[in-house]
């Protein structure tokens, strides 16, 4: 009977195979991210590819769905609808976005139910840049801490190493962009990633 109960509770083979395939894909992705980061910091290498903002926001939706499962966080993604494109190392930019989103979801975790919000918005910033804003309804960062927010090994987390934002800013700057913390706006704290459009990169080259 016990064996029958175990078999009944076991997931179907197709579901198990999908789960294992996803784990393998994530493992390969993580390995590739580490390799590219090593090349970036050792040699300044970036694997640039033309990437539409819509594609990046698709990754944002996927990351947000994983992080927000069962948390009660209202997660929204807004885009301008403009056909904007970047020339970036997509894996590295996704690493920045994953880090910022993880921080945002962690920031709102202690908020009362119904007041947990994380919003991502993207659009043109001037004539030749794209801005991606990650805003959350958490307590924000006191002005006194904003000056050291991006310094390596500075963290307020008990289990954190304090390198996530430092690495994220370094990647943004290697792409000719910026990563900044902005004062609270409409009761929300924002991290803003700005990157040059692909046309601006081509002209600079």
C-alpha positions in Angstrom: 0.0 0.0 0.0 2.8 2.3 0.9 4.5 1.7 -2.5 1.1 2.4 -4.2 0.7 5.7 -2.4 4.3 6.7 -3.3 3.6 5.9 -7.0 0.4 7.8 -6.9 2.1 10.8 -5.4 5.0 10.7 -7.9 4.9 13.2 -10.7 4.3 12.0 -14.2 7.4 11.2 -16.2 6.8 14.1 -18.6 6.6 16.5 -15.7 9.8 15.1 -14.2 11.6 15.3 -17.5 10.5 19.0 -18.0 11.8 19.8 -14.5 15.1 18.1 -15.1 15.4 19.8 -18.5 14.8 23.2 -16.8 17.4 22.5 -14.1 20.0 21.5 -16.8 19.2 24.7 -18.8 19.6 26.9 -15.7 22.8 25.2 -14.8 24.2 25.8 -18.3 23.0 29.4 -18.2 24.7 30.0 -14.8 27.9 28.5 -16.1 27.8 30.8 -19.1 27.1 33.9 -17.0 30.1 33.1 -14.7 32.3 32.6 -17.8 31.3 35.9 -19.3 31.7 37.8 -16.1 35.2 36.3 -15.7 36.0 37.5 -19.2 34.5 40.9 -18.5 36.6 41.6 -15.4 39.8 39.9 -16.6 39.9 41.2 -20.2 37.0 43.6 -20.6 35.3 41.3 -23.0 31.6 41.5 -23.8 29.5 39.3 -26.1 27.4 42.0 -27.7 24.2 41.3 -29.6 21.3 43.4 -30.8 18.5 42.9 -28.3 15.1 44.5 -28.4 13.8 46.0 -25.2 10.7 43.8 -25.6 13.0 40.7 -25.3 14.6 42.0 -22.1 11.2 42.7 -20.6 10.1 39.2 -21.5 13.0 38.0 -19.4 11.9 40.4 -16.6 8.4 38.9 -16.6 9.8 35.4 -16.3 12.2 36.4 -13.5 9.4 38.3 -11.7 7.0 35.4 -12.0 9.6 33.0 -10.4 10.5 35.5 -7.6 6.9 36.5 -6.9 5.3 33.0 -6.7 3.3 32.8 -3.5 4.6 36.1 -2.1 1.4 38.2 -2.6 3.5 40.8 -4.5 1.7 42.8 -7.2 4.2 42.7 -10.0 3.7 44.8 -13.1 5.8 45.5 -16.3 5.2 48.6 -18.3 6.8 49.5 -21.6 6.4 52.4 -23.9 5.7 50.3 -27.0 8.5 51.9 -28.9 10.6 49.5 -31.0 13.8 50.2 -29.0 16.9 48.1 -29.4 20.2 47.8 -27.5 23.6 46.3 -28.3 24.4 44.4 -25.1 25.6 41.2 -23.6 22.1 39.9 -22.9 23.2 37.5 -20.2 25.0 40.2 -18.3 22.1 42.6 -18.5 19.7 39.9 -17.4 22.0 39.3 -14.4 21.6 43.0 -13.4 17.9 42.8 -13.8 17.6 39.6 -11.8 19.7 41.2 -9.0 17.6 44.3 -8.9 14.3 42.4 -9.0 15.5 40.1 -6.2 16.4 43.1 -4.1 13.0 44.7 -4.8 11.0 41.6 -3.9 13.0 41.3 -0.7 12.4 44.9 0.1 8.6 44.6 0.0 8.4 41.2 1.8 7.7 42.9 5.2 5.0 45.2 3.8 1.4 44.6 4.8 -0.6 42.4 2.5 -2.0 44.5 -0.4 0.9 47.0 -0.2 3.6 44.9 -1.8 4.3 46.3 -5.2 7.2 45.9 -7.7 6.9 47.7 -11.0 9.3 47.6 -13.9 9.0 50.3 -16.6 11.0 51.0 -19.7 11.3 53.6 -22.4 13.5 56.0 -24.2 15.7 58.3 -22.2 16.6 61.2 -24.5 17.5 60.5 -28.1 20.0 57.7 -27.7 19.4 55.8 -24.5 16.9 53.4 -22.9 16.0 53.5 -19.3 14.7 50.5 -17.2 13.3 51.5 -13.9 12.6 49.0 -11.1 10.4 50.5 -8.4 9.2 49.0 -5.2 6.9 50.0 -2.3 9.4 48.9 0.3 11.0 51.2 2.9 13.6 52.4 0.5 17.2 53.3 1.3 18.0 56.2 3.7 19.8 59.1 2.0 22.9 58.5 4.1 23.2 55.0 2.8 22.8 55.8 -0.9 26.3 57.1 -1.2 27.7 53.7 -0.2 25.0 51.5 -1.8 27.3 50.5 -4.7 30.5 50.0 -2.8 31.8 46.4 -2.7 31.2 44.4 0.5 28.8 47.0 1.9 25.5 45.3 2.8 22.7 45.5 5.4 21.8 41.8 4.8 22.8 39.3 7.4 23.6 36.7 4.7 24.6 39.1 1.9 28.2 39.6 0.6 27.6 43.2 -0.7 28.8 42.6 -4.2 25.6 42.4 -6.2 25.1 46.1 -6.8 28.8 46.7 -7.3 29.0 44.1 -10.0 25.7 45.3 -11.6 27.0 48.9 -11.8 30.4 47.6 -13.3 28.5 45.7 -16.0 26.3 48.7 -16.8 29.3 51.0 -17.1 31.1 48.5 -19.2 28.2 48.8 -21.7 28.5 52.6 -21.6 25.5 52.9 -19.3 24.7 53.8 -15.7 23.0 52.3 -12.7 21.7 54.7 -10.0 19.4 54.7 -7.0 16.8 57.5 -7.2 15.0 59.2 -4.3 11.5 57.9 -3.4 8.9 58.9 -6.0 5.2 58.4 -5.4 6.1 56.5 -2.2 8.3 54.1 -4.1 12.1 53.6 -4.2 13.6 53.1 -7.7 16.8 51.6 -9.2 17.3 52.9 -12.7 19.4 51.1 -15.4 20.2 53.3 -18.4 21.9 51.9 -21.5 22.7 53.3 -24.9 20.5 52.3 -27.9 22.1 50.2 -30.5 22.3 53.1 -33.0 24.1 55.2 -30.4 26.7 52.4 -29.9 27.2 52.1 -33.6 27.8 55.8 -34.0 30.2 55.9 -31.1 32.1 52.9 -32.6 
